[in-house]
Amino acid sequence: MKPPPMHPAVRGYLEAALFSSFAWWAPTGDVYLQKYAPLDSMYSVSDFTAAAVAKRAQVVHAFTQAYQAEIDRLGLDPDEIGRNLFWSRERHGSGFWDARNRWKQADPAQATEDMEALHAAAVALGSDTLGPEDFRS
């Protein structure tokens, strides 16, 4: 049976996690990969377990529900929401803060207030460290 389609915000979140996370558990036993190769060189979104996807989908859904007004005012696309949520949450120096150059609204003061609310809420969630249990073997 084929899994149901994934919401674009969840897909964006998982893609950002793969792009910016490393295989600290070194699944290949290769020390170089453990320290320097992003997970997206070894896995794709389809390699996540159903439980791992469901866990992240709950976070993304709760976040978008709680901050829908800010998201709407900023004009963020669903996949952009997912990516920015992960990167802000992990304090990667990008995420909602970095997205300010692409905001689709005219009021810079409101945009700054919205961005700060989204960024602070994402950081407050704490880290989402991926591990070998998140992937199909």
C-alpha positions as CSV (number, residue, x, y, z in Angstrom):
1,M,0.0,0.0,0.0
2,K,1.3,3.4,-1.0
3,P,1.6,6.0,1.9
4,P,-0.7,9.0,1.7
5,P,0.7,12.2,0.1
6,M,2.8,14.3,2.5
7,H,1.8,17.9,3.2
8,P,4.3,20.3,1.6
9,A,5.2,21.9,4.9
10,V,6.1,18.5,6.4
11,R,8.1,17.7,3.3
12,G,10.0,21.0,3.6
13,Y,10.7,20.4,7.2
14,L,12.1,16.9,6.5
15,E,14.1,18.1,3.5
16,A,15.7,20.8,5.7
17,A,16.5,18.3,8.4
18,L,18.2,16.0,5.9
19,F,20.1,18.9,4.2
20,S,21.5,20.4,7.4
21,S,21.9,17.3,9.7
22,F,24.8,14.9,9.9
23,A,25.1,11.2,10.5
24,W,26.5,11.4,14.0
25,W,25.8,7.7,14.4
26,A,27.9,6.9,11.2
27,P,25.6,4.3,9.7
28,T,28.4,3.3,7.2
29,G,31.1,3.3,9.8
30,D,32.8,6.0,7.8
31,V,34.2,8.7,10.1
32,Y,34.3,11.3,7.2
33,L,30.5,10.8,6.6
34,Q,29.9,11.0,10.3
35,K,31.5,14.4,10.6
36,Y,31.0,16.0,7.1
37,A,28.3,14.4,5.0
38,P,24.8,15.7,5.3
39,L,22.1,13.1,5.7
40,D,20.7,14.0,2.3
41,S,23.7,12.3,0.8
42,M,22.5,9.0,2.3
43,Y,18.7,9.4,2.8
44,S,15.7,10.9,1.2
45,V,12.4,12.0,2.6
46,S,11.0,8.6,1.6
47,D,13.5,6.9,3.9
48,F,11.9,8.3,7.1
49,T,9.8,5.8,9.1
50,A,6.0,6.5,9.4
51,A,6.5,7.3,13.1
52,A,9.2,9.8,12.4
53,V,7.1,11.5,9.8
54,A,4.0,11.5,12.1
55,K,6.1,13.1,14.9
56,R,7.3,15.9,12.7
57,A,3.9,16.4,11.1
58,Q,2.3,17.0,14.5
59,V,4.9,19.7,15.2
60,V,4.4,21.4,11.8
61,H,0.6,21.2,12.1
62,A,0.5,22.6,15.6
63,F,2.9,25.4,14.7
64,T,1.0,26.4,11.5
65,Q,-2.3,26.4,13.4
66,A,-0.9,28.5,16.2
67,Y,0.7,31.1,13.9
68,Q,-1.6,31.1,10.9
69,A,-2.2,34.9,11.0
70,E,1.5,35.6,10.9
71,I,2.1,33.1,8.1
72,D,-0.7,34.5,6.1
73,R,0.5,38.1,6.5
74,L,4.0,37.1,5.5
75,G,2.8,35.2,2.5
76,L,4.9,32.1,3.2
77,D,4.5,29.0,1.0
78,P,3.9,25.7,2.8
79,D,7.3,24.2,2.0
80,E,9.0,27.4,3.0
81,I,7.2,27.2,6.4
82,G,8.5,23.7,7.0
83,R,12.1,24.6,6.0
84,N,12.1,27.8,8.1
85,L,10.6,26.0,11.1
86,F,13.4,23.4,11.1
87,W,16.2,25.9,10.5
88,S,14.9,28.3,13.2
89,R,14.3,25.5,15.6
90,E,17.9,24.3,15.2
91,R,19.3,27.8,15.3
92,H,21.0,27.4,12.0
93,G,21.3,31.2,11.4
94,S,18.6,31.1,8.8
95,G,15.0,30.1,8.9
96,F,12.3,32.7,9.6
97,W,14.8,35.4,10.3
98,D,16.6,34.9,7.0
99,A,13.4,34.7,5.1
100,R,12.7,38.4,5.8
101,N,14.1,39.4,2.4
102,R,11.3,37.4,0.6
103,W,8.3,38.6,2.6
104,K,5.4,39.4,0.4
105,Q,3.9,42.3,2.3
106,A,4.4,46.0,2.5
107,D,4.5,46.8,6.2
108,P,8.1,46.2,7.4
109,A,7.2,46.8,11.1
110,Q,4.5,44.2,11.0
111,A,6.7,41.8,9.1
112,T,9.5,42.2,11.7
113,E,7.0,41.5,14.5
114,D,5.6,38.5,12.7
115,M,9.1,37.1,11.9
116,E,10.2,37.6,15.5
117,A,7.1,35.7,16.8
118,L,7.6,32.8,14.4
119,H,11.4,32.6,15.1
120,A,10.9,32.7,18.9
121,A,8.2,30.1,18.8
122,A,10.4,27.8,16.7
123,V,13.4,28.2,19.0
124,A,11.2,27.5,22.0
125,L,10.4,24.0,20.6
126,G,14.0,22.9,21.3
127,S,16.2,20.8,19.1
128,D,15.0,18.0,16.8
129,T,18.0,15.7,16.5
130,L,17.6,13.0,14.0
131,G,18.8,9.5,14.8
132,P,19.0,6.1,13.2
133,E,15.6,5.2,14.6
134,D,14.1,7.9,12.3
135,F,15.0,5.9,9.2
136,R,14.0,2.7,7.6
137,S,16.8,0.1,7.7
